[in-house]
Amino acid sequence: MSEINLPHTITLGRPFEYGSERVTQVVIEDELDAGQMADIVNEPKPGSQMIRMVAAVTGWPDPKVKMMKGRDLLAVCEVVNSFLPSGPKIGK
């Protein structure tokens, strides 16, 4: 994957409703910082790690992230992982 400039917008393949909002895209606002990474690594399950990672870079609450379809969640995680090419893999 090439260099990602922030903010970075990803159009969802499967838009969803979150309250009264129609969610059609995700905007990655920033990279993870060391404290966020430490908190994410301490999550007990890989699925929880992915949700926390997406919440951290988008500013979304966990319940909103959980509404995303799996393929869209994985697409966002792929972009976030590109910030950590030599870092630890997220998940077990």
PyMOL Python script that loads the backbone (N, CA, C, O; Angstrom):
from pymol import cmd

cmd.read_pdbstr("""\
ATOM      1  N   MET A   1       0.851  -1.182   0.000  1.00  0.00           N
ATOM      2  CA  MET A   1       0.000   0.000   0.000  1.00  0.00           C
ATOM      3  C   MET A   1       0.892   1.239   0.000  1.00  0.00           C
ATOM      4  O   MET A   1       1.897   1.277   0.710  1.00  0.00           O
ATOM      5  N   SER A   2       0.538   2.240  -0.779  1.00  0.00           N
ATOM      6  CA  SER A   2       1.330   3.460  -0.867  1.00  0.00           C
ATOM      7  C   SER A   2       1.101   4.343   0.359  1.00  0.00           C
ATOM      8  O   SER A   2       0.272   4.046   1.219  1.00  0.00           O
ATOM      9  N   GLU A   3       1.852   5.424   0.408  1.00  0.00           N
ATOM     10  CA  GLU A   3       1.756   6.379   1.516  1.00  0.00           C
ATOM     11  C   GLU A   3       0.317   6.875   1.666  1.00  0.00           C
ATOM     12  O   GLU A   3      -0.327   7.228   0.678  1.00  0.00           O
ATOM     13  N   ILE A   4      -0.178   6.898   2.892  1.00  0.00           N
ATOM     14  CA  ILE A   4      -1.530   7.358   3.191  1.00  0.00           C
ATOM     15  C   ILE A   4      -1.440   8.765   3.767  1.00  0.00           C
ATOM     16  O   ILE A   4      -0.731   9.000   4.746  1.00  0.00           O
ATOM     17  N   ASN A   5      -2.154   9.687   3.160  1.00  0.00           N
ATOM     18  CA  ASN A   5      -2.236  11.045   3.687  1.00  0.00           C
ATOM     19  C   ASN A   5      -3.481  11.166   4.550  1.00  0.00           C
ATOM     20  O   ASN A   5      -4.535  10.625   4.216  1.00  0.00           O
ATOM     21  N   LEU A   6      -3.352  11.874   5.652  1.00  0.00           N
ATOM     22  CA  LEU A   6      -4.469  12.052   6.573  1.00  0.00           C
ATOM     23  C   LEU A   6      -5.013  13.468   6.488  1.00  0.00           C
ATOM     24  O   LEU A   6      -4.243  14.403   6.271  1.00  0.00           O
ATOM     25  N   PRO A   7      -6.315  13.654   6.650  1.00  0.00           N
ATOM     26  CA  PRO A   7      -7.304  12.606   6.837  1.00  0.00           C
ATOM     27  C   PRO A   7      -7.487  11.782   5.561  1.00  0.00           C
ATOM     28  O   PRO A   7      -7.282  12.269   4.450  1.00  0.00           O
ATOM     29  N   HIS A   8      -7.879  10.517   5.755  1.00  0.00           N
ATOM     30  CA  HIS A   8      -8.063   9.575   4.650  1.00  0.00           C
ATOM     31  C   HIS A   8      -9.495   9.055   4.695  1.00  0.00           C
ATOM     32  O   HIS A   8      -9.945   8.563   5.730  1.00  0.00           O
ATOM     33  N   THR A   9     -10.206   9.161   3.588  1.00  0.00           N
ATOM     34  CA  THR A   9     -11.605   8.744   3.526  1.00  0.00           C
ATOM     35  C   THR A   9     -11.739   7.405   2.805  1.00  0.00           C
ATOM     36  O   THR A   9     -11.154   7.188   1.744  1.00  0.00           O
ATOM     37  N   ILE A  10     -12.517   6.522   3.404  1.00  0.00           N
ATOM     38  CA  ILE A  10     -12.830   5.223   2.811  1.00  0.00           C
ATOM     39  C   ILE A  10     -14.343   5.175   2.617  1.00  0.00           C
ATOM     40  O   ILE A  10     -15.099   5.364   3.570  1.00  0.00           O
ATOM     41  N   THR A  11     -14.780   4.926   1.402  1.00  0.00           N
ATOM     42  CA  THR A  11     -16.205   4.751   1.130  1.00  0.00           C
ATOM     43  C   THR A  11     -16.598   3.329   1.493  1.00  0.00           C
ATOM     44  O   THR A  11     -15.957   2.368   1.066  1.00  0.00           O
ATOM     45  N   LEU A  12     -17.637   3.204   2.270  1.00  0.00           N
ATOM     46  CA  LEU A  12     -18.084   1.892   2.720  1.00  0.00           C
ATOM     47  C   LEU A  12     -18.762   1.128   1.589  1.00  0.00           C
ATOM     48  O   LEU A  12     -19.536   1.697   0.819  1.00  0.00           O
ATOM     49  N   GLY A  13     -18.469  -0.144   1.498  1.00  0.00           N
ATOM     50  CA  GLY A  13     -19.141  -1.011   0.538  1.00  0.00           C
ATOM     51  C   GLY A  13     -20.568  -1.306   0.963  1.00  0.00           C
ATOM     52  O   GLY A  13     -21.446  -1.548   0.134  1.00  0.00           O
ATOM     53  N   ARG A  14     -20.783  -1.281   2.276  1.00  0.00           N
ATOM     54  CA  ARG A  14     -22.100  -1.554   2.850  1.00  0.00           C
ATOM     55  C   ARG A  14     -22.451  -0.435   3.843  1.00  0.00           C
ATOM     56  O   ARG A  14     -22.209  -0.577   5.042  1.00  0.00           O
ATOM     57  N   PRO A  15     -23.019   0.672   3.352  1.00  0.00           N
ATOM     58  CA  PRO A  15     -23.430   1.750   4.265  1.00  0.00           C
ATOM     59  C   PRO A  15     -24.427   1.228   5.302  1.00  0.00           C
ATOM     60  O   PRO A  15     -25.061   0.191   5.105  1.00  0.00           O
ATOM     61  N   PHE A  16     -24.554   1.962   6.404  1.00  0.00           N
ATOM     62  CA  PHE A  16     -25.460   1.541   7.473  1.00  0.00           C
ATOM     63  C   PHE A  16     -26.071   2.753   8.159  1.00  0.00           C
ATOM     64  O   PHE A  16     -25.617   3.884   7.984  1.00  0.00           O
ATOM     65  N   GLU A  17     -27.107   2.493   8.939  1.00  0.00           N
ATOM     66  CA  GLU A  17     -27.777   3.534   9.712  1.00  0.00           C
ATOM     67  C   GLU A  17     -27.240   3.482  11.148  1.00  0.00           C
ATOM     68  O   GLU A  17     -27.160   2.415  11.755  1.00  0.00           O
ATOM     69  N   TYR A  18     -26.880   4.642  11.669  1.00  0.00           N
ATOM     70  CA  TYR A  18     -26.464   4.747  13.067  1.00  0.00           C
ATOM     71  C   TYR A  18     -27.313   5.858  13.668  1.00  0.00           C
ATOM     72  O   TYR A  18     -27.037   7.040  13.462  1.00  0.00           O
ATOM     73  N   GLY A  19     -28.332   5.479  14.402  1.00  0.00           N
ATOM     74  CA  GLY A  19     -29.304   6.456  14.867  1.00  0.00           C
ATOM     75  C   GLY A  19     -30.002   7.050  13.651  1.00  0.00           C
ATOM     76  O   GLY A  19     -30.550   6.316  12.829  1.00  0.00           O
ATOM     77  N   SER A  20     -29.984   8.370  13.534  1.00  0.00           N
ATOM     78  CA  SER A  20     -30.611   9.034  12.388  1.00  0.00           C
ATOM     79  C   SER A  20     -29.607   9.310  11.265  1.00  0.00           C
ATOM     80  O   SER A  20     -29.958   9.906  10.247  1.00  0.00           O
ATOM     81  N   GLU A  21     -28.370   8.880  11.453  1.00  0.00           N
ATOM     82  CA  GLU A  21     -27.298   9.142  10.486  1.00  0.00           C
ATOM     83  C   GLU A  21     -27.146   7.987   9.491  1.00  0.00           C
ATOM     84  O   GLU A  21     -27.118   6.821   9.885  1.00  0.00           O
ATOM     85  N   ARG A  22     -27.050   8.312   8.227  1.00  0.00           N
ATOM     86  CA  ARG A  22     -26.722   7.332   7.192  1.00  0.00           C
ATOM     87  C   ARG A  22     -25.209   7.383   7.015  1.00  0.00           C
ATOM     88  O   ARG A  22     -24.683   8.390   6.540  1.00  0.00           O
ATOM     89  N   VAL A  23     -24.505   6.333   7.384  1.00  0.00           N
ATOM     90  CA  VAL A  23     -23.048   6.298   7.351  1.00  0.00           C
ATOM     91  C   VAL A  23     -22.610   5.651   6.041  1.00  0.00           C
ATOM     92  O   VAL A  23     -22.894   4.479   5.794  1.00  0.00           O
ATOM     93  N   THR A  24     -21.920   6.420   5.208  1.00  0.00           N
ATOM     94  CA  THR A  24     -21.485   5.937   3.900  1.00  0.00           C
ATOM     95  C   THR A  24     -19.974   5.914   3.753  1.00  0.00           C
ATOM     96  O   THR A  24     -19.445   5.344   2.799  1.00  0.00           O
ATOM     97  N   GLN A  25     -19.278   6.536   4.702  1.00  0.00           N
ATOM     98  CA  GLN A  25     -17.819   6.571   4.623  1.00  0.00           C
ATOM     99  C   GLN A  25     -17.207   6.671   6.007  1.00  0.00           C
ATOM    100  O   GLN A  25     -17.863   7.046   6.979  1.00  0.00           O
ATOM    101  N   VAL A  26     -15.945   6.329   6.066  1.00  0.00           N
ATOM    102  CA  VAL A  26     -15.149   6.415   7.281  1.00  0.00           C
ATOM    103  C   VAL A  26     -14.005   7.376   6.984  1.00  0.00           C
ATOM    104  O   VAL A  26     -13.365   7.294   5.935  1.00  0.00           O
ATOM    105  N   VAL A  27     -13.758   8.280   7.914  1.00  0.00           N
ATOM    106  CA  VAL A  27     -12.621   9.188   7.770  1.00  0.00           C
ATOM    107  C   VAL A  27     -11.614   8.852   8.860  1.00  0.00           C
ATOM    108  O   VAL A  27     -11.898   8.977  10.051  1.00  0.00           O
ATOM    109  N   ILE A  28     -10.432   8.425   8.430  1.00  0.00           N
ATOM    110  CA  ILE A  28      -9.342   8.169   9.370  1.00  0.00           C
ATOM    111  C   ILE A  28      -8.671   9.508   9.614  1.00  0.00           C
ATOM    112  O   ILE A  28      -8.056  10.088   8.719  1.00  0.00           O
ATOM    113  N   GLU A  29      -8.802   9.987  10.841  1.00  0.00           N
ATOM    114  CA  GLU A  29      -8.345  11.327  11.186  1.00  0.00           C
ATOM    115  C   GLU A  29      -6.871  11.392  11.550  1.00  0.00           C
ATOM    116  O   GLU A  29      -6.199  12.380  11.256  1.00  0.00           O
ATOM    117  N   ASP A  30      -6.363  10.338  12.192  1.00  0.00           N
ATOM    118  CA  ASP A  30      -5.007  10.393  12.716  1.00  0.00           C
ATOM    119  C   ASP A  30      -4.460   8.985  12.898  1.00  0.00           C
ATOM    120  O   ASP A  30      -5.213   8.012  12.895  1.00  0.00           O
ATOM    121  N   GLU A  31      -3.146   8.884  13.057  1.00  0.00           N
ATOM    122  CA  GLU A  31      -2.510   7.608  13.363  1.00  0.00           C
ATOM    123  C   GLU A  31      -2.694   7.298  14.844  1.00  0.00           C
ATOM    124  O   GLU A  31      -2.994   8.183  15.645  1.00  0.00           O
ATOM    125  N   LEU A  32      -2.513   6.047  15.189  1.00  0.00           N
ATOM    126  CA  LEU A  32      -2.538   5.651  16.593  1.00  0.00           C
ATOM    127  C   LEU A  32      -1.315   6.203  17.303  1.00  0.00           C
ATOM    128  O   LEU A  32      -0.229   6.258  16.726  1.00  0.00           O
ATOM    129  N   ASP A  33      -1.488   6.612  18.558  1.00  0.00           N
ATOM    130  CA  ASP A  33      -0.318   6.986  19.341  1.00  0.00           C
ATOM    131  C   ASP A  33       0.067   5.803  20.233  1.00  0.00           C
ATOM    132  O   ASP A  33      -0.658   4.810  20.294  1.00  0.00           O
ATOM    133  N   ALA A  34       1.174   5.904  20.905  1.00  0.00           N
ATOM    134  CA  ALA A  34       1.699   4.783  21.692  1.00  0.00           C
ATOM    135  C   ALA A  34       0.727   4.342  22.790  1.00  0.00           C
ATOM    136  O   ALA A  34       0.577   3.145  23.037  1.00  0.00           O
ATOM    137  N   GLY A  35       0.076   5.286  23.442  1.00  0.00           N
ATOM    138  CA  GLY A  35      -0.883   4.939  24.492  1.00  0.00           C
ATOM    139  C   GLY A  35      -2.078   4.178  23.949  1.00  0.00           C
ATOM    140  O   GLY A  35      -2.537   3.213  24.559  1.00  0.00           O
ATOM    141  N   GLN A  36      -2.582   4.614  22.797  1.00  0.00           N
ATOM    142  CA  GLN A  36      -3.700   3.905  22.171  1.00  0.00           C
ATOM    143  C   GLN A  36      -3.275   2.493  21.775  1.00  0.00           C
ATOM    144  O   GLN A  36      -4.021   1.535  21.980  1.00  0.00           O
ATOM    145  N   MET A  37      -2.083   2.369  21.212  1.00  0.00           N
ATOM    146  CA  MET A  37      -1.590   1.052  20.813  1.00  0.00           C
ATOM    147  C   MET A  37      -1.483   0.122  22.017  1.00  0.00           C
ATOM    148  O   MET A  37      -1.858  -1.047  21.934  1.00  0.00           O
ATOM    149  N   ALA A  38      -0.977   0.633  23.131  1.00  0.00           N
ATOM    150  CA  ALA A  38      -0.852  -0.184  24.342  1.00  0.00           C
ATOM    151  C   ALA A  38      -2.227  -0.636  24.831  1.00  0.00           C
ATOM    152  O   ALA A  38      -2.400  -1.793  25.215  1.00  0.00           O
ATOM    153  N   ASP A  39      -3.204   0.273  24.820  1.00  0.00           N
ATOM    154  CA  ASP A  39      -4.555  -0.092  25.240  1.00  0.00           C
ATOM    155  C   ASP A  39      -5.155  -1.156  24.327  1.00  0.00           C
ATOM    156  O   ASP A  39      -5.811  -2.085  24.798  1.00  0.00           O
ATOM    157  N   ILE A  40      -4.934  -1.023  23.034  1.00  0.00           N
ATOM    158  CA  ILE A  40      -5.488  -1.963  22.064  1.00  0.00           C
ATOM    159  C   ILE A  40      -4.865  -3.346  22.232  1.00  0.00           C
ATOM    160  O   ILE A  40      -5.574  -4.352  22.193  1.00  0.00           O
ATOM    161  N   VAL A  41      -3.559  -3.405  22.416  1.00  0.00           N
ATOM    162  CA  VAL A  41      -2.874  -4.689  22.584  1.00  0.00           C
ATOM    163  C   VAL A  41      -3.376  -5.405  23.834  1.00  0.00           C
ATOM    164  O   VAL A  41      -3.360  -6.635  23.886  1.00  0.00           O
ATOM    165  N   ASN A  42      -3.822  -4.656  24.842  1.00  0.00           N
ATOM    166  CA  ASN A  42      -4.314  -5.258  26.081  1.00  0.00           C
ATOM    167  C   ASN A  42      -5.753  -5.757  25.987  1.00  0.00           C
ATOM    168  O   ASN A  42      -6.243  -6.393  26.920  1.00  0.00           O
ATOM    169  N   GLU A  43      -6.443  -5.479  24.872  1.00  0.00           N
ATOM    170  CA  GLU A  43      -7.793  -6.023  24.684  1.00  0.00           C
ATOM    171  C   GLU A  43      -7.683  -7.543  24.600  1.00  0.00           C
ATOM    172  O   GLU A  43      -6.768  -8.054  23.955  1.00  0.00           O
ATOM    173  N   PRO A  44      -8.589  -8.269  25.234  1.00  0.00           N
ATOM    174  CA  PRO A  44      -8.459  -9.729  25.299  1.00  0.00           C
ATOM    175  C   PRO A  44      -8.726 -10.480  23.998  1.00  0.00           C
ATOM    176  O   PRO A  44      -8.221 -11.589  23.827  1.00  0.00           O
ATOM    177  N   LYS A  45      -9.498  -9.916  23.083  1.00  0.00           N
ATOM    178  CA  LYS A  45      -9.873 -10.631  21.862  1.00  0.00           C
ATOM    179  C   LYS A  45      -9.469  -9.825  20.633  1.00  0.00           C
ATOM    180  O   LYS A  45      -9.561  -8.598  20.642  1.00  0.00           O
ATOM    181  N   PRO A  46      -9.022 -10.502  19.576  1.00  0.00           N
ATOM    182  CA  PRO A  46      -8.646  -9.795  18.341  1.00  0.00           C
ATOM    183  C   PRO A  46      -9.769  -8.931  17.786  1.00  0.00           C
ATOM    184  O   PRO A  46      -9.504  -7.837  17.289  1.00  0.00           O
ATOM    185  N   GLY A  47     -11.013  -9.390  17.856  1.00  0.00           N
ATOM    186  CA  GLY A  47     -12.138  -8.579  17.369  1.00  0.00           C
ATOM    187  C   GLY A  47     -12.267  -7.290  18.142  1.00  0.00           C
ATOM    188  O   GLY A  47     -12.544  -6.239  17.566  1.00  0.00           O
ATOM    189  N   SER A  48     -12.069  -7.364  19.444  1.00  0.00           N
ATOM    190  CA  SER A  48     -12.112  -6.159  20.282  1.00  0.00           C
ATOM    191  C   SER A  48     -10.977  -5.218  19.922  1.00  0.00           C
ATOM    192  O   SER A  48     -11.146  -3.999  19.937  1.00  0.00           O
ATOM    193  N   GLN A  49      -9.814  -5.785  19.594  1.00  0.00           N
ATOM    194  CA  GLN A  49      -8.671  -4.963  19.194  1.00  0.00           C
ATOM    195  C   GLN A  49      -8.994  -4.184  17.924  1.00  0.00           C
ATOM    196  O   GLN A  49      -8.672  -3.000  17.823  1.00  0.00           O
ATOM    197  N   MET A  50      -9.628  -4.841  16.956  1.00  0.00           N
ATOM    198  CA  MET A  50      -9.965  -4.157  15.701  1.00  0.00           C
ATOM    199  C   MET A  50     -10.966  -3.035  15.951  1.00  0.00           C
ATOM    200  O   MET A  50     -10.820  -1.946  15.396  1.00  0.00           O
ATOM    201  N   ILE A  51     -11.971  -3.281  16.770  1.00  0.00           N
ATOM    202  CA  ILE A  51     -12.976  -2.264  17.062  1.00  0.00           C
ATOM    203  C   ILE A  51     -12.331  -1.072  17.746  1.00  0.00           C
ATOM    204  O   ILE A  51     -12.601   0.069  17.373  1.00  0.00           O
ATOM    205  N   ARG A  52     -11.487  -1.311  18.737  1.00  0.00           N
ATOM    206  CA  ARG A  52     -10.826  -0.214  19.461  1.00  0.00           C
ATOM    207  C   ARG A  52      -9.888   0.562  18.531  1.00  0.00           C
ATOM    208  O   ARG A  52      -9.782   1.784  18.628  1.00  0.00           O
ATOM    209  N   MET A  53      -9.213  -0.153  17.632  1.00  0.00           N
ATOM    210  CA  MET A  53      -8.298   0.496  16.703  1.00  0.00           C
ATOM    211  C   MET A  53      -9.072   1.446  15.792  1.00  0.00           C
ATOM    212  O   MET A  53      -8.664   2.593  15.609  1.00  0.00           O
ATOM    213  N   VAL A  54     -10.172   0.988  15.223  1.00  0.00           N
ATOM    214  CA  VAL A  54     -10.970   1.832  14.331  1.00  0.00           C
ATOM    215  C   VAL A  54     -11.584   3.001  15.104  1.00  0.00           C
ATOM    216  O   VAL A  54     -11.622   4.124  14.602  1.00  0.00           O
ATOM    217  N   ALA A  55     -12.056   2.744  16.305  1.00  0.00           N
ATOM    218  CA  ALA A  55     -12.608   3.823  17.126  1.00  0.00           C
ATOM    219  C   ALA A  55     -11.551   4.896  17.408  1.00  0.00           C
ATOM    220  O   ALA A  55     -11.843   6.091  17.375  1.00  0.00           O
ATOM    221  N   ALA A  56     -10.334   4.457  17.681  1.00  0.00           N
ATOM    222  CA  ALA A  56      -9.257   5.404  18.010  1.00  0.00           C
ATOM    223  C   ALA A  56      -8.895   6.318  16.844  1.00  0.00           C
ATOM    224  O   ALA A  56      -8.628   7.502  17.048  1.00  0.00           O
ATOM    225  N   VAL A  57      -8.883   5.784  15.629  1.00  0.00           N
ATOM    226  CA  VAL A  57      -8.439   6.598  14.490  1.00  0.00           C
ATOM    227  C   VAL A  57      -9.563   7.393  13.838  1.00  0.00           C
ATOM    228  O   VAL A  57      -9.308   8.320  13.070  1.00  0.00           O
ATOM    229  N   THR A  58     -10.817   7.029  14.146  1.00  0.00           N
ATOM    230  CA  THR A  58     -11.951   7.738  13.553  1.00  0.00           C
ATOM    231  C   THR A  58     -12.652   8.669  14.526  1.00  0.00           C
ATOM    232  O   THR A  58     -13.347   9.598  14.113  1.00  0.00           O
ATOM    233  N   GLY A  59     -12.470   8.421  15.822  1.00  0.00           N
ATOM    234  CA  GLY A  59     -13.195   9.192  16.820  1.00  0.00           C
ATOM    235  C   GLY A  59     -14.622   8.685  17.023  1.00  0.00           C
ATOM    236  O   GLY A  59     -15.403   9.307  17.743  1.00  0.00           O
ATOM    237  N   TRP A  60     -14.968   7.557  16.392  1.00  0.00           N
ATOM    238  CA  TRP A  60     -16.294   6.969  16.533  1.00  0.00           C
ATOM    239  C   TRP A  60     -16.409   6.233  17.863  1.00  0.00           C
ATOM    240  O   TRP A  60     -15.418   5.702  18.364  1.00  0.00           O
ATOM    241  N   PRO A  61     -17.613   6.195  18.438  1.00  0.00           N
ATOM    242  CA  PRO A  61     -17.836   5.346  19.608  1.00  0.00           C
ATOM    243  C   PRO A  61     -17.855   3.869  19.183  1.00  0.00           C
ATOM    244  O   PRO A  61     -18.174   3.553  18.037  1.00  0.00           O
ATOM    245  N   ASP A  62     -17.516   2.984  20.103  1.00  0.00           N
ATOM    246  CA  ASP A  62     -17.497   1.549  19.802  1.00  0.00           C
ATOM    247  C   ASP A  62     -18.804   1.045  19.181  1.00  0.00           C
ATOM    248  O   ASP A  62     -18.747   0.278  18.220  1.00  0.00           O
ATOM    249  N   PRO A  63     -19.992   1.448  19.693  1.00  0.00           N
ATOM    250  CA  PRO A  63     -21.229   0.928  19.099  1.00  0.00           C
ATOM    251  C   PRO A  63     -21.380   1.277  17.610  1.00  0.00           C
ATOM    252  O   PRO A  63     -21.966   0.505  16.851  1.00  0.00           O
ATOM    253  N   LYS A  64     -20.868   2.408  17.204  1.00  0.00           N
ATOM    254  CA  LYS A  64     -20.938   2.789  15.792  1.00  0.00           C
ATOM    255  C   LYS A  64     -20.007   1.909  14.964  1.00  0.00           C
ATOM    256  O   LYS A  64     -20.378   1.457  13.880  1.00  0.00           O
ATOM    257  N   VAL A  65     -18.806   1.665  15.468  1.00  0.00           N
ATOM    258  CA  VAL A  65     -17.860   0.792  14.761  1.00  0.00           C
ATOM    259  C   VAL A  65     -18.462  -0.600  14.609  1.00  0.00           C
ATOM    260  O   VAL A  65     -18.313  -1.228  13.560  1.00  0.00           O
ATOM    261  N   LYS A  66     -19.135  -1.083  15.638  1.00  0.00           N
ATOM    262  CA  LYS A  66     -19.711  -2.426  15.622  1.00  0.00           C
ATOM    263  C   LYS A  66     -20.821  -2.585  14.584  1.00  0.00           C
ATOM    264  O   LYS A  66     -21.195  -3.709  14.249  1.00  0.00           O
ATOM    265  N   MET A  67     -21.346  -1.485  14.075  1.00  0.00           N
ATOM    266  CA  MET A  67     -22.383  -1.539  13.042  1.00  0.00           C
ATOM    267  C   MET A  67     -21.802  -1.802  11.655  1.00  0.00           C
ATOM    268  O   MET A  67     -22.534  -2.178  10.739  1.00  0.00           O
ATOM    269  N   MET A  68     -20.499  -1.609  11.494  1.00  0.00           N
ATOM    270  CA  MET A  68     -19.863  -1.806  10.187  1.00  0.00           C
ATOM    271  C   MET A  68     -19.903  -3.271   9.792  1.00  0.00           C
ATOM    272  O   MET A  68     -19.833  -4.152  10.649  1.00  0.00           O
ATOM    273  N   LYS A  69     -20.014  -3.533   8.503  1.00  0.00           N
ATOM    274  CA  LYS A  69     -19.908  -4.895   7.988  1.00  0.00           C
ATOM    275  C   LYS A  69     -18.444  -5.315   8.038  1.00  0.00           C
ATOM    276  O   LYS A  69     -17.548  -4.472   7.981  1.00  0.00           O
ATOM    277  N   GLY A  70     -18.207  -6.608   8.144  1.00  0.00           N
ATOM    278  CA  GLY A  70     -16.861  -7.138   8.312  1.00  0.00           C
ATOM    279  C   GLY A  70     -15.884  -6.689   7.246  1.00  0.00           C
ATOM    280  O   GLY A  70     -14.753  -6.319   7.561  1.00  0.00           O
ATOM    281  N   ARG A  71     -16.301  -6.715   5.989  1.00  0.00           N
ATOM    282  CA  ARG A  71     -15.377  -6.331   4.909  1.00  0.00           C
ATOM    283  C   ARG A  71     -14.972  -4.866   5.011  1.00  0.00           C
ATOM    284  O   ARG A  71     -13.839  -4.512   4.687  1.00  0.00           O
ATOM    285  N   ASP A  72     -15.899  -4.005   5.464  1.00  0.00           N
ATOM    286  CA  ASP A  72     -15.551  -2.592   5.630  1.00  0.00           C
ATOM    287  C   ASP A  72     -14.616  -2.392   6.817  1.00  0.00           C
ATOM    288  O   ASP A  72     -13.679  -1.597   6.749  1.00  0.00           O
ATOM    289  N   LEU A  73     -14.872  -3.115   7.903  1.00  0.00           N
ATOM    290  CA  LEU A  73     -13.989  -3.052   9.063  1.00  0.00           C
ATOM    291  C   LEU A  73     -12.576  -3.480   8.683  1.00  0.00           C
ATOM    292  O   LEU A  73     -11.601  -2.833   9.066  1.00  0.00           O
ATOM    293  N   LEU A  74     -12.471  -4.559   7.936  1.00  0.00           N
ATOM    294  CA  LEU A  74     -11.149  -5.041   7.522  1.00  0.00           C
ATOM    295  C   LEU A  74     -10.444  -4.057   6.591  1.00  0.00           C
ATOM    296  O   LEU A  74      -9.221  -3.927   6.645  1.00  0.00           O
ATOM    297  N   ALA A  75     -11.197  -3.365   5.741  1.00  0.00           N
ATOM    298  CA  ALA A  75     -10.597  -2.365   4.852  1.00  0.00           C
ATOM    299  C   ALA A  75     -10.007  -1.210   5.655  1.00  0.00           C
ATOM    300  O   ALA A  75      -8.929  -0.713   5.329  1.00  0.00           O
ATOM    301  N   VAL A  76     -10.701  -0.786   6.694  1.00  0.00           N
ATOM    302  CA  VAL A  76     -10.178   0.284   7.550  1.00  0.00           C
ATOM    303  C   VAL A  76      -8.948  -0.216   8.299  1.00  0.00           C
ATOM    304  O   VAL A  76      -7.948   0.497   8.391  1.00  0.00           O
ATOM    305  N   CYS A  77      -9.010  -1.429   8.833  1.00  0.00           N
ATOM    306  CA  CYS A  77      -7.867  -1.993   9.562  1.00  0.00           C
ATOM    307  C   CYS A  77      -6.638  -2.109   8.668  1.00  0.00           C
ATOM    308  O   CYS A  77      -5.514  -1.909   9.129  1.00  0.00           O
ATOM    309  N   GLU A  78      -6.844  -2.429   7.401  1.00  0.00           N
ATOM    310  CA  GLU A  78      -5.718  -2.526   6.468  1.00  0.00           C
ATOM    311  C   GLU A  78      -5.008  -1.180   6.332  1.00  0.00           C
ATOM    312  O   GLU A  78      -3.778  -1.126   6.301  1.00  0.00           O
ATOM    313  N   VAL A  79      -5.770  -0.107   6.253  1.00  0.00           N
ATOM    314  CA  VAL A  79      -5.167   1.222   6.162  1.00  0.00           C
ATOM    315  C   VAL A  79      -4.421   1.544   7.453  1.00  0.00           C
ATOM    316  O   VAL A  79      -3.291   2.030   7.415  1.00  0.00           O
ATOM    317  N   VAL A  80      -5.048   1.275   8.586  1.00  0.00           N
ATOM    318  CA  VAL A  80      -4.402   1.570   9.873  1.00  0.00           C
ATOM    319  C   VAL A  80      -3.129   0.746  10.024  1.00  0.00           C
ATOM    320  O   VAL A  80      -2.116   1.263  10.496  1.00  0.00           O
ATOM    321  N   ASN A  81      -3.162  -0.515   9.636  1.00  0.00           N
ATOM    322  CA  ASN A  81      -1.967  -1.357   9.728  1.00  0.00           C
ATOM    323  C   ASN A  81      -0.841  -0.842   8.848  1.00  0.00           C
ATOM    324  O   ASN A  81       0.329  -1.095   9.134  1.00  0.00           O
ATOM    325  N   SER A  82      -1.174  -0.121   7.779  1.00  0.00           N
ATOM    326  CA  SER A  82      -0.129   0.424   6.911  1.00  0.00           C
ATOM    327  C   SER A  82       0.715   1.478   7.627  1.00  0.00           C
ATOM    328  O   SER A  82       1.826   1.782   7.192  1.00  0.00           O
ATOM    329  N   PHE A  83       0.196   2.033   8.718  1.00  0.00           N
ATOM    330  CA  PHE A  83       0.971   2.990   9.507  1.00  0.00           C
ATOM    331  C   PHE A  83       2.027   2.286  10.346  1.00  0.00           C
ATOM    332  O   PHE A  83       2.951   2.923  10.853  1.00  0.00           O
ATOM    333  N   LEU A  84       1.890   0.967  10.492  1.00  0.00           N
ATOM    334  CA  LEU A  84       2.755   0.188  11.379  1.00  0.00           C
ATOM    335  C   LEU A  84       3.461  -0.942  10.605  1.00  0.00           C
ATOM    336  O   LEU A  84       3.410  -2.091  11.044  1.00  0.00           O
ATOM    337  N   PRO A  85       4.101  -0.660   9.496  1.00  0.00           N
ATOM    338  CA  PRO A  85       4.638  -1.751   8.671  1.00  0.00           C
ATOM    339  C   PRO A  85       5.641  -2.636   9.389  1.00  0.00           C
ATOM    340  O   PRO A  85       5.740  -3.819   9.065  1.00  0.00           O
ATOM    341  N   SER A  86       6.384  -2.113  10.344  1.00  0.00           N
ATOM    342  CA  SER A  86       7.347  -2.958  11.035  1.00  0.00           C
ATOM    343  C   SER A  86       6.955  -3.189  12.485  1.00  0.00           C
ATOM    344  O   SER A  86       7.728  -3.750  13.262  1.00  0.00           O
ATOM    345  N   GLY A  87       5.743  -2.752  12.852  1.00  0.00           N
ATOM    346  CA  GLY A  87       5.285  -2.889  14.224  1.00  0.00           C
ATOM    347  C   GLY A  87       4.607  -4.222  14.463  1.00  0.00           C
ATOM    348  O   GLY A  87       4.559  -5.080  13.581  1.00  0.00           O
ATOM    349  N   PRO A  88       4.083  -4.386  15.667  1.00  0.00           N
ATOM    350  CA  PRO A  88       3.412  -5.646  16.004  1.00  0.00           C
ATOM    351  C   PRO A  88       2.109  -5.795  15.219  1.00  0.00           C
ATOM    352  O   PRO A  88       1.443  -4.811  14.897  1.00  0.00           O
ATOM    353  N   LYS A  89       1.763  -7.046  14.920  1.00  0.00           N
ATOM    354  CA  LYS A  89       0.513  -7.319  14.237  1.00  0.00           C
ATOM    355  C   LYS A  89      -0.629  -7.165  15.225  1.00  0.00           C
ATOM    356  O   LYS A  89      -0.538  -7.637  16.358  1.00  0.00           O
ATOM    357  N   ILE A  90      -1.713  -6.501  14.803  1.00  0.00           N
ATOM    358  CA  ILE A  90      -2.874  -6.361  15.657  1.00  0.00           C
ATOM    359  C   ILE A  90      -3.655  -7.670  15.596  1.00  0.00           C
ATOM    360  O   ILE A  90      -3.966  -8.168  14.514  1.00  0.00           O
ATOM    361  N   GLY A  91      -3.964  -8.214  16.756  1.00  0.00           N
ATOM    362  CA  GLY A  91      -4.678  -9.490  16.813  1.00  0.00           C
ATOM    363  C   GLY A  91      -3.725 -10.599  17.224  1.00  0.00           C
ATOM    364  O   GLY A  91      -2.505 -10.432  17.229  1.00  0.00           O
ATOM    365  N   LYS A  92      -4.309 -11.720  17.565  1.00  0.00           N
ATOM    366  CA  LYS A  92      -3.498 -12.852  18.031  1.00  0.00           C
ATOM    367  C   LYS A  92      -3.467 -13.938  17.013  1.00  0.00           C
ATOM    368  O   LYS A  92      -2.834 -14.971  17.231  1.00  0.00           O
TER     369      LYS A  92
END
""", "prot")
cmd.dss("prot")
cmd.show_as("cartoon", "prot")
cmd.util.cbc("prot")
cmd.orient("prot")
